[in-house]
Amino acid sequence: MTSLICTLQDHGDDVNWCAFTAKLLATCSGDKTVRIYNTCDFSELPFSPLSGHGYSVHCCCFSTCGQFLASCSTDATTLVWSMDTGEIEAVLEHPGRSPVRICALSPDSAHLVSGASDGTLALWDFPSKQLRRTGAVNDTTLVACSFSPCSQVFMTGSTYGDLRLWDLDMNQLHAEKNAHDLGVTCCTFAPTILSGGQVVQFHLASCGQDSLLKIWAINKFNSGAYKMQLLHTLTGQSAPVLSCAYSSDGQLLVSGSVDKTVTVYDAKNAVLLYTLNQHERYVTACSFSPTSPLIATGSMDKTVNIWRLEDECSGHGGKSLPVSEKSTLTSSEGRTSVGRSKLLVSDWSEVDVSAWLVEEGLGGLVDKFTANNIDGTELLSLTKETLASELHIESVGLRSKLLRKVEELKSDSVCSGIPDEFLCPITRELMREPVIAAECTVDTSQQMDTHMKERP
Protein backbone atom coordinates (compact mmCIF):
# COMPACT_ATOMS: atom_id res chain seq x y z
CA MET A 1 0.00 0.00 0.00
CA THR A 2 1.19 3.50 -0.81
CA SER A 3 -0.07 6.93 0.12
CA LEU A 4 0.60 10.43 -1.21
CA ILE A 5 1.79 12.47 1.77
CA CYS A 6 2.98 15.71 0.17
CA THR A 7 3.02 17.65 -3.12
CA LEU A 8 5.73 20.26 -3.67
CA GLN A 9 4.69 23.00 -6.10
CA ASP A 10 7.62 25.45 -6.03
CA HIS A 11 9.10 24.96 -9.50
CA GLY A 12 7.96 27.14 -12.37
CA ASP A 13 8.70 24.62 -15.14
CA ASP A 14 9.12 20.88 -15.76
CA VAL A 15 10.79 18.94 -12.94
CA ASN A 16 13.68 17.03 -14.55
CA TRP A 17 15.32 15.12 -11.67
CA CYS A 18 15.11 14.45 -7.94
CA ALA A 19 17.62 12.97 -5.50
CA PHE A 20 17.58 12.03 -1.80
CA THR A 21 19.97 11.83 1.08
CA ALA A 22 18.89 10.74 4.55
CA LYS A 23 18.13 14.35 5.45
CA LEU A 24 17.63 16.23 2.18
CA LEU A 25 15.68 16.10 -1.07
CA ALA A 26 16.96 17.95 -4.15
CA THR A 27 14.85 18.70 -7.23
CA CYS A 28 15.87 20.48 -10.44
CA SER A 29 13.87 22.01 -13.21
CA GLY A 30 13.60 23.73 -16.55
CA ASP A 31 13.15 26.93 -14.52
CA LYS A 32 16.99 26.98 -14.11
CA THR A 33 16.86 26.27 -10.36
CA VAL A 34 17.66 23.51 -7.91
CA ARG A 35 15.52 23.35 -4.77
CA ILE A 36 16.54 21.72 -1.49
CA TYR A 37 14.07 20.38 1.09
CA ASN A 38 14.36 18.96 4.59
CA THR A 39 13.03 15.40 4.57
CA CYS A 40 11.64 15.73 8.09
CA ASP A 41 8.77 17.97 6.99
CA PHE A 42 9.68 18.85 3.37
CA SER A 43 10.12 22.49 4.19
CA GLU A 44 12.49 24.33 1.86
CA LEU A 45 15.93 25.17 3.22
CA PRO A 46 16.71 28.89 3.77
CA PHE A 47 19.32 29.00 0.99
CA SER A 48 16.99 27.34 -1.54
CA PRO A 49 16.46 27.78 -4.47
CA LEU A 50 19.96 27.45 -5.90
CA SER A 51 20.14 29.75 -8.90
CA GLY A 52 23.59 29.45 -10.45
CA HIS A 53 22.63 27.92 -13.80
CA GLY A 54 21.77 29.98 -16.88
CA TYR A 55 19.50 27.43 -18.55
CA SER A 56 17.46 24.32 -17.75
CA VAL A 57 18.91 22.01 -15.07
CA HIS A 58 18.67 18.39 -16.26
CA CYS A 59 20.08 16.30 -13.41
CA CYS A 60 21.35 16.52 -9.83
CA CYS A 61 23.06 14.05 -7.50
CA PHE A 62 24.41 14.04 -3.93
CA SER A 63 27.79 12.92 -2.68
CA THR A 64 27.49 9.89 -0.40
CA CYS A 65 28.05 11.89 2.79
CA GLY A 66 25.44 14.45 1.68
CA GLN A 67 27.76 17.44 1.99
CA PHE A 68 27.77 18.24 -1.72
CA LEU A 69 25.32 18.31 -4.60
CA ALA A 70 26.25 18.28 -8.29
CA SER A 71 23.86 19.67 -10.92
CA CYS A 72 24.22 19.91 -14.72
CA SER A 73 22.60 22.14 -17.27
CA THR A 74 22.11 23.21 -20.86
CA ASP A 75 24.57 25.99 -19.98
CA ALA A 76 27.37 23.39 -20.49
CA THR A 77 28.41 23.31 -16.84
CA THR A 78 28.17 21.01 -13.87
CA LEU A 79 28.02 22.97 -10.63
CA VAL A 80 29.06 21.59 -7.24
CA TRP A 81 27.14 23.08 -4.31
CA SER A 82 27.84 23.04 -0.58
CA MET A 83 24.86 21.68 1.34
CA ASP A 84 26.01 23.55 4.43
CA THR A 85 25.74 27.00 2.87
CA GLY A 86 24.14 26.65 -0.56
CA GLU A 87 27.23 28.26 -2.11
CA ILE A 88 28.88 27.10 -5.34
CA GLU A 89 32.03 25.12 -4.54
CA ALA A 90 33.14 24.54 -8.15
CA VAL A 91 32.13 25.18 -11.75
CA LEU A 92 33.04 22.26 -14.05
CA GLU A 93 32.93 23.39 -17.67
CA HIS A 94 32.24 20.51 -20.04
CA PRO A 95 34.84 20.03 -22.80
CA GLY A 96 33.49 21.44 -26.04
CA ARG A 97 30.95 23.58 -24.18
CA SER A 98 28.03 21.33 -25.17
CA PRO A 99 24.83 21.16 -23.07
CA VAL A 100 25.33 18.69 -20.20
CA ARG A 101 22.38 16.29 -19.98
CA ILE A 102 23.46 13.91 -17.22
CA CYS A 103 25.86 13.72 -14.27
CA ALA A 104 26.61 10.97 -11.78
CA LEU A 105 28.78 10.67 -8.68
CA SER A 106 30.49 7.42 -7.74
CA PRO A 107 29.39 5.82 -4.44
CA ASP A 108 32.82 6.54 -2.95
CA SER A 109 32.49 10.20 -4.05
CA ALA A 110 35.89 10.00 -5.74
CA HIS A 111 34.68 10.58 -9.30
CA LEU A 112 31.99 12.47 -11.18
CA VAL A 113 30.94 11.78 -14.77
CA SER A 114 29.11 14.25 -16.99
CA GLY A 115 27.63 13.46 -20.40
CA ALA A 116 26.66 15.95 -23.07
CA SER A 117 24.39 16.39 -26.07
CA ASP A 118 27.30 15.97 -28.49
CA GLY A 119 28.07 12.48 -27.16
CA THR A 120 31.12 13.53 -25.13
CA LEU A 121 31.92 12.26 -21.64
CA ALA A 122 34.01 13.94 -18.96
CA LEU A 123 35.38 12.10 -15.93
CA TRP A 124 36.31 14.41 -13.05
CA ASP A 125 38.29 13.78 -9.90
CA PHE A 126 35.66 14.93 -7.45
CA PRO A 127 37.79 15.90 -4.40
CA SER A 128 40.06 18.15 -6.52
CA LYS A 129 37.38 19.03 -9.15
CA GLN A 130 39.98 18.40 -11.88
CA LEU A 131 39.23 16.87 -15.29
CA ARG A 132 40.77 13.40 -15.45
CA ARG A 133 39.60 11.76 -18.70
CA THR A 134 37.36 12.42 -21.70
CA GLY A 135 35.56 10.06 -24.05
CA ALA A 136 32.84 10.10 -26.65
CA VAL A 137 30.05 8.16 -28.32
CA ASN A 138 29.59 9.42 -31.86
CA ASP A 139 26.38 10.84 -33.33
CA THR A 140 24.23 10.67 -30.23
CA THR A 141 23.26 12.45 -27.01
CA LEU A 142 24.22 10.98 -23.66
CA VAL A 143 21.18 11.07 -21.39
CA ALA A 144 21.81 8.35 -18.78
CA CYS A 145 24.68 7.41 -16.48
CA SER A 146 25.16 5.35 -13.33
CA PHE A 147 28.16 4.08 -11.36
CA SER A 148 28.43 0.50 -10.17
CA PRO A 149 28.28 0.02 -6.38
CA CYS A 150 32.04 -0.68 -6.34
CA SER A 151 32.70 2.72 -8.02
CA GLN A 152 35.12 1.15 -10.52
CA VAL A 153 32.91 1.11 -13.64
CA PHE A 154 29.96 3.11 -14.92
CA MET A 155 27.22 2.69 -17.51
CA THR A 156 26.01 5.28 -20.00
CA GLY A 157 22.90 5.34 -22.15
CA SER A 158 22.19 7.40 -25.23
CA THR A 159 19.42 8.52 -27.55
CA TYR A 160 20.86 6.04 -30.07
CA GLY A 161 19.54 3.25 -27.84
CA ASP A 162 22.78 1.67 -26.66
CA LEU A 163 24.17 0.99 -23.18
CA ARG A 164 27.95 1.20 -22.77
CA LEU A 165 30.08 0.09 -19.84
CA TRP A 166 33.26 2.09 -19.09
CA ASP A 167 36.14 1.86 -16.66
CA LEU A 168 37.85 4.82 -14.96
CA ASP A 169 40.42 5.03 -17.76
CA MET A 170 37.53 5.65 -20.15
CA ASN A 171 37.94 2.27 -21.85
CA GLN A 172 34.74 0.73 -23.19
CA LEU A 173 34.32 -2.65 -21.53
CA HIS A 174 31.05 -3.64 -23.20
CA ALA A 175 28.50 -2.17 -25.60
CA GLU A 176 24.89 -3.38 -25.65
CA LYS A 177 23.57 -2.13 -28.99
CA ASN A 178 19.85 -1.46 -29.39
CA ALA A 179 19.18 -1.99 -25.69
CA HIS A 180 16.09 0.20 -26.14
CA ASP A 181 14.49 0.93 -29.48
CA LEU A 182 14.31 4.70 -30.20
CA GLY A 183 16.63 5.51 -27.31
CA VAL A 184 17.60 4.98 -23.66
CA THR A 185 16.18 7.51 -21.19
CA CYS A 186 17.65 6.39 -17.84
CA CYS A 187 19.78 3.66 -16.27
CA THR A 188 20.65 2.84 -12.68
CA PHE A 189 22.76 0.17 -10.97
CA ALA A 190 21.29 -1.83 -8.11
CA PRO A 191 23.27 -1.19 -4.90
CA THR A 192 24.13 -4.86 -4.37
CA ILE A 193 27.03 -6.98 -5.61
CA LEU A 194 26.63 -10.74 -6.10
CA SER A 195 29.75 -12.85 -5.82
CA GLY A 196 30.16 -16.53 -6.54
CA GLY A 197 32.88 -18.72 -8.02
CA GLN A 198 34.68 -17.03 -10.89
CA VAL A 199 32.07 -14.31 -11.44
CA VAL A 200 31.09 -11.01 -9.83
CA GLN A 201 27.63 -9.82 -10.84
CA PHE A 202 25.88 -6.46 -10.82
CA HIS A 203 22.27 -5.70 -11.69
CA LEU A 204 21.25 -2.70 -13.77
CA ALA A 205 17.83 -1.27 -14.63
CA SER A 206 17.30 0.72 -17.81
CA CYS A 207 14.30 2.29 -19.47
CA GLY A 208 13.58 3.88 -22.80
CA GLN A 209 11.40 5.26 -25.55
CA ASP A 210 10.20 1.71 -26.32
CA SER A 211 7.95 1.89 -23.19
CA LEU A 212 9.99 -0.85 -21.51
CA LEU A 213 11.82 -1.15 -18.22
CA LYS A 214 14.57 -3.78 -18.34
CA ILE A 215 16.68 -5.48 -15.69
CA TRP A 216 20.12 -6.69 -16.73
CA ALA A 217 22.80 -8.85 -15.16
CA ILE A 218 26.36 -7.65 -15.76
CA ASN A 219 28.92 -10.37 -15.11
CA LYS A 220 32.61 -9.68 -14.55
CA PHE A 221 34.88 -12.69 -14.98
CA ASN A 222 38.31 -13.28 -13.48
CA SER A 223 39.78 -12.69 -16.93
CA GLY A 224 38.51 -9.10 -16.77
CA ALA A 225 35.88 -9.67 -19.46
CA TYR A 226 32.32 -8.44 -19.02
CA LYS A 227 29.09 -9.97 -20.27
CA MET A 228 25.64 -8.39 -20.16
CA GLN A 229 22.48 -10.51 -20.00
CA LEU A 230 18.83 -9.42 -20.05
CA LEU A 231 17.00 -10.86 -17.03
CA HIS A 232 13.55 -9.25 -17.16
CA THR A 233 11.50 -6.99 -19.41
CA LEU A 234 8.81 -5.11 -17.48
CA THR A 235 5.79 -3.84 -19.41
CA GLY A 236 3.72 -2.14 -16.72
CA GLN A 237 3.56 1.21 -18.54
CA SER A 238 1.98 2.04 -21.89
CA ALA A 239 4.24 4.87 -23.09
CA PRO A 240 7.95 5.77 -23.02
CA VAL A 241 9.49 5.20 -19.58
CA LEU A 242 11.54 8.26 -18.65
CA SER A 243 13.07 7.47 -15.27
CA CYS A 244 13.88 4.57 -12.95
CA ALA A 245 15.50 4.08 -9.53
CA TYR A 246 16.29 1.26 -7.10
CA SER A 247 15.55 1.31 -3.39
CA SER A 248 18.62 1.40 -1.15
CA ASP A 249 18.53 -2.37 -0.62
CA GLY A 250 17.87 -3.18 -4.28
CA GLN A 251 14.62 -5.00 -3.60
CA LEU A 252 12.26 -2.40 -5.11
CA LEU A 253 12.34 -0.59 -8.44
CA VAL A 254 10.33 2.51 -9.33
CA SER A 255 9.75 4.06 -12.77
CA GLY A 256 7.97 7.07 -14.24
CA SER A 257 6.38 7.30 -17.68
CA VAL A 258 4.88 9.49 -20.38
CA ASP A 259 1.56 7.78 -19.56
CA LYS A 260 1.63 9.87 -16.32
CA THR A 261 1.99 6.81 -14.09
CA VAL A 262 4.53 5.73 -11.48
CA THR A 263 5.09 1.98 -11.12
CA VAL A 264 6.70 0.16 -8.19
CA TYR A 265 8.09 -3.34 -8.76
CA ASP A 266 9.51 -6.16 -6.72
CA ALA A 267 12.89 -6.00 -8.46
CA LYS A 268 14.02 -9.52 -7.57
CA ASN A 269 10.91 -11.25 -8.86
CA ALA A 270 9.99 -8.67 -11.54
CA VAL A 271 6.46 -8.35 -10.15
CA LEU A 272 4.41 -5.15 -10.43
CA LEU A 273 3.32 -4.07 -6.95
CA TYR A 274 1.70 -0.64 -7.43
CA THR A 275 0.69 1.81 -10.13
CA LEU A 276 0.33 5.42 -8.94
CA ASN A 277 -1.70 7.95 -10.94
CA GLN A 278 -1.51 11.36 -9.27
CA HIS A 279 0.56 13.31 -11.81
CA GLU A 280 -1.19 15.28 -14.54
CA ARG A 281 1.63 15.13 -17.09
CA TYR A 282 4.69 13.02 -17.96
CA VAL A 283 6.60 11.62 -14.96
CA THR A 284 10.21 12.57 -15.62
CA ALA A 285 11.98 11.77 -12.33
CA CYS A 286 11.85 9.33 -9.43
CA SER A 287 14.01 8.55 -6.42
CA PHE A 288 13.91 6.43 -3.25
CA SER A 289 14.91 7.80 0.12
CA PRO A 290 17.91 5.82 1.41
CA THR A 291 16.60 5.61 4.99
CA SER A 292 12.82 6.02 4.92
CA PRO A 293 9.99 4.30 3.00
CA LEU A 294 9.58 7.36 0.77
CA ILE A 295 9.59 7.89 -2.99
CA ALA A 296 9.83 11.27 -4.72
CA THR A 297 8.47 11.64 -8.24
CA GLY A 298 8.80 14.70 -10.47
CA SER A 299 6.74 15.63 -13.48
CA MET A 300 6.19 18.02 -16.34
CA ASP A 301 3.19 19.23 -14.33
CA LYS A 302 5.84 21.20 -12.34
CA THR A 303 5.19 19.25 -9.12
CA VAL A 304 7.07 16.76 -6.98
CA ASN A 305 4.98 14.13 -5.19
CA ILE A 306 6.20 12.41 -2.03
CA TRP A 307 4.84 8.89 -1.53
CA ARG A 308 5.04 6.68 1.55
CA LEU A 309 5.25 2.90 1.27
CA GLU A 310 3.06 1.44 3.97
CA ASP A 311 3.26 -1.78 6.01
CA GLU A 312 2.57 -4.31 3.27
CA CYS A 313 5.35 -2.99 1.08
CA SER A 314 7.90 -1.93 3.64
CA GLY A 315 7.55 -4.81 6.03
CA HIS A 316 8.45 -2.55 8.99
CA GLY A 317 5.28 -0.66 9.81
CA GLY A 318 5.95 1.98 7.18
CA LYS A 319 9.22 3.05 8.83
CA SER A 320 11.95 1.46 6.75
CA LEU A 321 12.59 -0.25 3.47
CA PRO A 322 12.56 -4.06 3.34
CA VAL A 323 15.52 -6.20 4.28
CA SER A 324 14.74 -9.76 3.29
CA GLU A 325 15.80 -12.34 5.86
CA LYS A 326 16.15 -14.88 3.04
CA SER A 327 18.18 -12.67 0.72
CA THR A 328 20.94 -14.53 -1.14
CA LEU A 329 22.70 -11.37 -2.27
CA THR A 330 26.19 -11.05 -0.86
CA SER A 331 28.87 -8.46 -1.28
CA SER A 332 32.30 -9.22 -2.69
CA GLU A 333 33.44 -9.97 0.86
CA GLY A 334 30.58 -12.42 1.37
CA ARG A 335 28.52 -10.30 3.78
CA THR A 336 24.82 -9.73 3.45
CA SER A 337 24.22 -6.57 1.39
CA VAL A 338 21.71 -4.06 2.73
CA GLY A 339 20.90 -0.56 1.63
CA ARG A 340 22.14 0.97 4.87
CA SER A 341 25.72 0.17 3.84
CA LYS A 342 25.49 2.98 1.28
CA LEU A 343 24.84 5.56 4.01
CA LEU A 344 26.79 7.25 6.71
CA VAL A 345 26.16 5.16 9.82
CA SER A 346 25.57 8.40 11.71
CA ASP A 347 22.49 8.95 9.51
CA TRP A 348 20.84 5.67 10.56
CA SER A 349 17.50 5.95 12.30
CA GLU A 350 16.56 3.98 15.42
CA VAL A 351 14.69 1.55 13.16
CA ASP A 352 17.81 1.05 11.02
CA VAL A 353 19.85 0.24 14.14
CA SER A 354 17.24 -2.26 15.31
CA ALA A 355 17.19 -3.99 11.91
CA TRP A 356 21.00 -4.15 11.94
CA LEU A 357 20.98 -5.77 15.39
CA VAL A 358 18.62 -8.47 14.14
CA GLU A 359 20.80 -9.15 11.07
CA GLU A 360 23.91 -9.48 13.26
CA GLY A 361 22.28 -11.98 15.61
CA LEU A 362 21.80 -9.42 18.38
CA GLY A 363 18.03 -9.22 18.27
CA GLY A 364 17.83 -9.62 22.03
CA LEU A 365 19.18 -6.08 22.39
CA VAL A 366 16.50 -4.41 20.26
CA ASP A 367 14.21 -3.59 23.20
CA LYS A 368 17.05 -2.01 25.20
CA PHE A 369 18.23 0.02 22.23
CA THR A 370 14.71 1.17 21.35
CA ALA A 371 13.96 2.17 24.95
CA ASN A 372 17.13 4.28 24.99
CA ASN A 373 16.61 5.83 21.52
CA ILE A 374 19.87 4.52 20.08
CA ASP A 375 20.24 5.76 16.49
CA GLY A 376 23.31 5.64 14.25
CA THR A 377 25.10 8.49 16.00
CA GLU A 378 24.63 6.95 19.42
CA LEU A 379 25.61 3.51 18.12
CA LEU A 380 29.00 4.79 17.03
CA SER A 381 29.71 6.36 20.42
CA LEU A 382 28.96 3.25 22.53
CA THR A 383 31.66 2.02 24.90
CA LYS A 384 31.92 -0.95 27.25
CA GLU A 385 31.19 1.40 30.14
CA THR A 386 27.98 2.82 28.64
CA LEU A 387 26.79 -0.65 27.63
CA ALA A 388 27.22 -1.84 31.21
CA SER A 389 26.18 1.18 33.27
CA GLU A 390 23.53 2.83 31.08
CA LEU A 391 22.10 0.05 28.91
CA HIS A 392 22.57 -2.55 31.68
CA ILE A 393 23.96 -5.27 29.41
CA GLU A 394 25.49 -7.57 32.00
CA SER A 395 27.08 -10.17 29.73
CA VAL A 396 30.73 -9.34 29.07
CA GLY A 397 30.70 -11.55 25.98
CA LEU A 398 27.63 -9.82 24.57
CA ARG A 399 29.14 -6.39 25.13
CA SER A 400 32.37 -7.44 23.40
CA LYS A 401 30.51 -8.99 20.48
CA LEU A 402 28.46 -5.83 19.97
CA LEU A 403 31.52 -3.58 20.00
CA ARG A 404 33.30 -5.86 17.52
CA LYS A 405 30.31 -5.58 15.19
CA VAL A 406 30.37 -1.79 15.50
CA GLU A 407 34.08 -1.75 14.63
CA GLU A 408 33.37 -3.92 11.57
CA LEU A 409 30.63 -1.50 10.60
CA LYS A 410 33.08 1.40 10.67
CA SER A 411 35.77 -0.36 8.68
CA ASP A 412 33.38 -1.77 6.06
CA SER A 413 31.63 1.49 5.21
CA VAL A 414 33.87 2.19 2.20
CA CYS A 415 36.10 0.11 -0.05
CA SER A 416 39.79 -0.06 0.73
CA GLY A 417 42.33 1.59 -1.52
CA ILE A 418 41.95 5.18 -0.27
CA PRO A 419 44.68 6.53 2.03
CA ASP A 420 43.50 6.30 5.61
CA GLU A 421 44.12 9.96 6.31
CA PHE A 422 41.44 10.81 3.74
CA LEU A 423 38.80 8.72 5.52
CA CYS A 424 36.52 9.84 8.31
CA PRO A 425 37.94 8.08 11.42
CA ILE A 426 34.49 7.02 12.60
CA THR A 427 32.29 6.43 9.55
CA ARG A 428 35.21 5.54 7.19
CA GLU A 429 33.70 7.70 4.44
CA LEU A 430 35.88 9.68 2.01
CA MET A 431 36.43 13.24 3.29
CA ARG A 432 37.03 16.16 0.97
CA GLU A 433 39.22 18.02 3.47
CA PRO A 434 40.44 15.83 6.35
CA VAL A 435 41.42 18.84 8.43
CA ILE A 436 37.72 19.62 8.89
CA ALA A 437 36.67 16.02 9.31
CA ALA A 438 34.21 16.96 12.04
CA GLU A 439 31.78 18.06 9.30
CA CYS A 440 31.12 14.48 8.29
CA THR A 441 31.58 12.70 11.62
CA VAL A 442 29.53 12.39 14.72
CA ASP A 443 30.23 14.73 17.61
CA THR A 444 32.48 12.40 19.59
CA SER A 445 35.27 14.65 20.82
CA GLN A 446 37.21 12.01 22.67
CA GLN A 447 37.49 9.79 19.58
CA MET A 448 38.40 12.74 17.40
CA ASP A 449 41.12 13.86 19.84
CA THR A 450 42.62 10.38 19.83
CA HIS A 451 42.57 10.28 16.04
CA MET A 452 44.28 13.65 15.73
CA LYS A 453 47.05 12.64 18.15
CA GLU A 454 47.75 9.51 16.13
CA ARG A 455 48.10 11.34 12.85
CA PRO A 456 51.68 11.83 11.60
Stockholm file with secondary structure:
# STOCKHOLM 1.0

chainA/1-456         MTSLICTLQDHGDDVNWCAFTAKLLATCSGDKTVRIYNTCDFSELPFSPLSGHGYSVHCCCFSTCGQFLASCSTDATTLVWSMDTGEIEAVLEHPGRSPVRICALSPDSAHLVSGASDGTLALWDFPSKQLRRTGAVNDTTLVACSFSPCSQVFMTGSTYGDLRLWDLDMNQLHAEKNAHDLGVTCCTFAPTILSGGQVVQFHLASCGQDSLLKIWAINKFNSGAYKMQLLHTLTGQSAPVLSCAYSSDGQLLVSGSVDKTVTVYDAKNAVLLYTLNQHERYVTACSFSPTSPLIATGSMDKTVNIWRLEDECSGHGGKSLPVSEKSTLTSSEGRTSVGRSKLLVSDWSEVDVSAWLVEEGLGGLVDKFTANNIDGTELLSLTKETLASELHIESVGLRSKLLRKVEELKSDSVCSGIPDEFLCPITRELMREPVIAAECTVDTSQQMDTHMKERP
#=GR chainA/1-456 SS CEEEEEEECCCSSCEEEEEECSSEEEEEETTSCEEEEETTTCCBCTTCSBCCCSSCEEEEEECTTSSEEEEEETTSEEEEEETTTCCEEEEEECGGGCCEEEEEECTTSSEEEEEETTSEEEEEETTTTEEEEEEECTTSCEEEEEECTTSSEEEEEETTSCEEEEETTCCEEEEETTSSTTCEEEEEEEEEEEEETTEEEEEEEEEETTSCEEEEEEEEETTSCEEEEEEEEECCCSSCEEEEEECTTSSEEEEEETTSCEEEEETTTTEEEEEECCCSSCEEEEEECSSSSEEEEEETTSCEEEEEECHHHHSSTTSSCCCCTTCCCBCTTSCBCCGGGGSCGGGCCHHHHHHHHHHTTCGGGHHHHHHTTCCHHHHHTCCHHHHHHTSCCCCHHHHHHHHHHHHHHHHTSSCSCSCGGGBCTTTCCBCSCGGGGGGGSCSCHHHHHHHHHHCC
#=GC SS_cons         CEEEEEEECCCSSCEEEEEECSSEEEEEETTSCEEEEETTTCCBCTTCSBCCCSSCEEEEEECTTSSEEEEEETTSEEEEEETTTCCEEEEEECGGGCCEEEEEECTTSSEEEEEETTSEEEEEETTTTEEEEEEECTTSCEEEEEECTTSSEEEEEETTSCEEEEETTCCEEEEETTSSTTCEEEEEEEEEEEEETTEEEEEEEEEETTSCEEEEEEEEETTSCEEEEEEEEECCCSSCEEEEEECTTSSEEEEEETTSCEEEEETTTTEEEEEECCCSSCEEEEEECSSSSEEEEEETTSCEEEEEECHHHHSSTTSSCCCCTTCCCBCTTSCBCCGGGGSCGGGCCHHHHHHHHHHTTCGGGHHHHHHTTCCHHHHHTCCHHHHHHTSCCCCHHHHHHHHHHHHHHHHTSSCSCSCGGGBCTTTCCBCSCGGGGGGGSCSCHHHHHHHHHHCC
//
